[in-house]
């Protein structure tokens, strides 16, 4: 040590007495601690957050959570609706779009206020009058229809029985991962896995389906019978060989027995109904 350090140590140690049983190492530790204190060198103090600040932080967190989760919740709108056998209902959406649901049909609608996107899950028949806006997507089984705003009809009771008709504007249809663009007056359908090329359709024939009137040109009896099954809730058994027999013309499907009577006269077949089992048998006359 230097002379100045010796002087300083003597100043600090002149009043110290070494207690009995205290080692030199312990005495030096006490001396060094005293020097540090006198020189203003101290361990940093822990910061203490005032209680009112903690309360303010907690309140702000609660308000943020309420606002955030409330906003997310309010930013989405959804609704569901279904019709019974033989029933037709209208469903108005928040953007003034309209869905008219045919017999034995159901829809689930979701709207995001954040993105403006509109989505519908459909099972059954429905006529859509969509207001212009962001994407409006109707999904069904392994396909969907995407539009911005237009007028169209979808029949999607099952993966086996699908039909889309564009009344105005244009629609993009995806079936079996393949895209089809339909313009006004065009339609497309799939039955038994076979997709028909786009055909022509008119507004009256399409919208009349909501009243139970259907117009066909060379449609197989098997396809008509499957539609009757979904509209009325019966299982139909066709005699082998009748499946490919074609029907053309107007068919009123508002009432079951009337529909079957027209089919039996037009196609030279006979039918019997088992109400208890909810089955219909159609045979050659």
C-alpha positions in Angstrom: 0.0 0.0 0.0 1.0 3.7 -0.5 1.6 6.1 2.4 -1.8 7.8 1.8 -3.6 4.5 1.9 -1.8 3.8 5.2 -2.9 7.1 6.6 -6.5 6.5 5.6 -6.6 3.0 7.1 -5.1 4.4 10.3 -7.9 7.0 10.5 -10.5 4.3 10.1 -8.9 1.8 12.4 -7.7 3.9 15.3 -11.1 3.6 17.1 -11.5 -0.1 16.4 -10.8 -2.8 18.9 -10.5 -6.3 17.9 -13.0 -8.3 19.8 -11.9 -11.5 21.3 -12.5 -14.4 18.9 -12.7 -12.2 15.8 -10.3 -13.1 13.0 -8.3 -10.6 11.0 -10.2 -11.5 7.9 -13.5 -10.5 9.5 -12.0 -7.3 10.8 -10.8 -6.3 7.2 -14.3 -7.0 5.8 -15.9 -4.6 8.2 -13.2 -2.0 7.5 -13.8 -2.3 3.7 -17.5 -2.0 4.1 -17.1 1.2 6.1 -14.8 2.7 3.5 -17.3 2.0 0.7 -20.1 3.7 2.7 -18.0 6.7 3.5 -17.0 7.1 -0.2 -20.6 7.1 -1.3 -20.5 3.7 -3.0 -23.6 1.8 -2.3 -25.5 -1.1 -3.9 -28.2 0.0 -6.3 -31.6 0.3 -4.7 -34.5 -1.8 -6.1 -37.1 0.3 -7.8 -40.4 0.2 -6.1 -43.5 0.7 -8.3 -46.1 2.8 -6.4 -49.3 1.0 -5.6 -51.5 3.4 -7.6 -49.4 2.7 -10.7 -50.0 -1.1 -10.4 -53.8 -0.4 -10.1 -53.7 1.8 -13.2 -51.8 -0.8 -15.2 -54.3 -3.5 -14.1 -57.2 -1.3 -15.1 -55.8 -0.5 -18.5 -55.2 -4.2 -19.1 -58.8 -5.1 -18.2 -60.1 -2.3 -20.5 -57.9 -3.4 -23.4 -59.1 -7.0 -23.1 -62.8 -6.0 -22.9 -62.3 -3.7 -26.0 -60.2 -6.2 -28.0 -62.3 -9.3 -27.4 -65.5 -7.4 -27.6 -64.5 -5.9 -30.9 -63.5 -9.3 -32.3 -66.8 -10.7 -31.2 -68.8 -7.8 -32.6 -66.8 -7.9 -35.9 -68.4 -11.2 -36.9 -72.0 -12.0 -37.6 -73.5 -15.5 -38.0 -76.9 -17.1 -38.3 -78.5 -20.4 -39.2 -81.9 -21.3 -40.7 -83.6 -24.5 -42.0 -86.9 -25.4 -43.7 -89.1 -28.4 -43.2 -90.5 -30.7 -46.0 -92.5 -28.6 -48.4 -91.6 -25.3 -46.7 -90.1 -22.2 -48.3 -88.5 -19.4 -46.3 -86.7 -16.1 -46.9 -83.5 -15.2 -45.0 -82.4 -11.5 -45.2 -78.7 -10.9 -44.5 -77.2 -7.8 -42.9 -75.9 -6.5 -46.3 -79.5 -6.7 -47.7 -78.7 -9.9 -49.7 -81.5 -12.4 -49.8 -81.6 -16.2 -49.6 -84.8 -18.0 -50.5 -84.7 -21.5 -49.1 -86.6 -24.4 -50.8 -88.0 -27.5 -49.2 -85.9 -29.4 -46.6 -82.9 -27.0 -46.9 -80.5 -25.4 -44.4 -78.0 -22.6 -44.5 -75.3 -21.3 -42.1 -74.2 -17.7 -42.8 -71.1 -15.9 -41.6 -70.0 -12.3 -42.2 -66.7 -10.7 -41.2 -66.9 -6.9 -40.6 -63.1 -6.8 -40.6 -62.7 -8.3 -44.1 -66.1 -7.9 -45.6 -66.1 -11.5 -46.7 -69.4 -13.4 -46.7 -69.7 -17.2 -46.4 -72.6 -19.6 -46.6 -72.8 -23.4 -46.0 -75.7 -24.8 -47.9 -77.5 -28.2 -47.9 -80.5 -28.3 -50.1 -82.1 -25.8 -52.6 -81.8 -22.0 -52.4 -82.1 -18.9 -54.6 -79.5 -16.3 -53.9 -79.8 -12.6 -54.7 -76.5 -11.2 -53.5 -75.7 -7.5 -53.2 -72.4 -6.3 -54.6 -69.5 -6.3 -52.1 -66.6 -8.4 -51.1 -66.4 -12.2 -51.9 -69.7 -14.1 -51.3 -68.9 -17.8 -51.1 -71.5 -20.6 -51.0 -69.9 -24.0 -50.0 -71.6 -27.4 -50.4 -69.9 -30.8 -50.0 -66.9 -30.9 -52.3 -67.7 -27.7 -54.2 -68.4 -24.0 -53.9 -69.7 -20.9 -55.8 -68.0 -17.6 -55.5 -69.5 -14.2 -56.6 -69.2 -10.5 -55.8 -72.9 -9.8 -56.3 -75.4 -11.5 -58.6 -78.5 -13.7 -58.9 -78.2 -17.5 -59.0 -79.7 -20.8 -57.8 -78.1 -23.8 -56.2 -79.5 -27.2 -55.7 -77.1 -29.2 -53.4 -79.0 -31.9 -51.5 -76.2 -34.4 -51.8 -72.8 -34.8 -53.4 -74.6 -36.9 -56.0 -77.2 -34.3 -56.9 -75.8 -30.8 -57.7 -77.1 -28.0 -59.9 -76.1 -24.3 -60.3 -77.9 -21.8 -62.5 -76.7 -18.2 -63.1 -79.7 -15.9 -63.6 -77.7 -12.6 -63.9 -74.1 -11.4 -63.7 -71.6 -14.3 -63.5 -70.6 -17.0 -61.0 -67.4 -19.0 -60.5 -68.2 -22.7 -59.7 -65.7 -25.2 -58.4 -66.6 -28.9 -58.7 -64.2 -31.7 -58.2 -61.4 -29.1 -57.9 -62.2 -27.8 -61.4 -63.3 -24.2 -62.1 -66.3 -23.3 -64.3 -67.3 -19.7 -65.0 -71.0 -19.3 -65.7 -72.5 -16.3 -67.4 -76.1 -15.1 -67.3 -78.4 -17.8 -68.6 -76.0 -20.7 -68.1 -76.2 -23.6 -65.8 -74.2 -26.7 -64.8 -75.0 -29.9 -62.9 -73.6 -33.1 -61.6 -75.4 -36.4 -61.2 -73.9 -39.8 -60.3 -70.5 -38.2 -60.7 -71.0 -37.0 -64.2 -70.8 -33.2 -64.9 -73.0 -31.9 -67.7 -71.6 -29.3 -70.0 -73.0 -25.8 -69.4 -76.6 -25.6 -70.6 -79.0 -22.6 -71.2 -81.5 -21.6 -68.5 -84.0 -18.8 -68.1 -85.0 -16.8 -65.0 -88.7 -17.9 -64.8 -87.9 -21.6 -65.1 -85.3 -21.3 -62.3 -87.3 -19.2 -59.9 -90.4 -21.3 -60.4 -88.6 -24.1 -58.4 -89.5 -22.2 -55.2 -93.2 -22.7 -56.0 -92.6 -26.4 -56.7 -92.6 -26.2 -60.5 -89.6 -27.9 -62.2 -88.8 -27.9 -66.0 -86.7 -30.6 -67.5 -85.4 -31.6 -70.9 -84.5 -35.3 -71.1 -83.8 -35.8 -67.4 -83.5 -39.4 -66.1 -86.1 -40.9 -63.9 -83.4 -41.7 -61.4 -82.4 -38.0 -61.0 -86.1 -36.9 -60.6 -86.7 -39.6 -58.0 -83.7 -38.6 -56.0 -84.9 -35.0 -55.9 -88.4 -36.2 -54.8 -86.7 -38.2 -52.0 -85.0 -35.0 -50.6 -88.1 -32.8 -51.0 -90.5 -35.1 -49.3 -88.4 -37.4 -47.1 -89.1 -40.8 -48.7 -86.9 -43.6 -50.1 -87.7 -44.5 -53.7 -87.0 -48.0 -55.1 -87.0 -48.2 -58.9 -87.5 -51.4 -60.9 -84.2 -52.2 -62.6 -84.1 -50.8 -66.1 -86.2 -47.7 -65.3 -83.3 -45.5 -64.1 -82.3 -44.2 -67.5 -85.8 -43.6 -68.8 -86.0 -39.9 -69.6 -88.6 -37.3 -68.7 -89.1 -33.9 -70.5 -91.6 -31.2 -69.5 -93.0 -29.5 -66.4 -93.4 -31.4 -63.2 -95.3 -30.0 -60.1 -93.5 -31.2 -57.0 -95.6 -29.3 -54.4 -97.5 -32.4 -53.5 -96.1 -36.0 -53.5 -99.0 -38.1 -54.9 -99.7 -35.5 -57.6 -96.1 -35.6 -58.7 -96.0 -39.4 -58.8 -99.3 -39.5 -60.8 -97.8 -37.2 -63.4 -94.7 -39.3 -63.7 -96.6 -42.6 -63.9 -98.8 -41.3 -66.8 -95.9 -39.6 -68.7 -93.5 -42.6 -68.3 -95.9 -45.5 -68.3 -95.0 -46.7 -64.8 -96.9 -47.4 -61.6 -96.1 -46.6 -58.0 -97.1 -47.7 -54.5 -96.5 -45.7 -51.2 -95.7 -47.3 -47.8 -96.4 -44.5 -45.3 -95.3 -46.5 -42.3 -91.8 -47.1 -43.8 -91.7 -43.9 -45.8 -90.9 -45.7 -49.0 -92.1 -45.5 -52.6 -91.8 -48.4 -55.2 -92.0 -47.6 -58.9 -92.5 -50.5 -61.4 -93.1 -50.9 -65.0 -96.8 -51.2 -65.9 
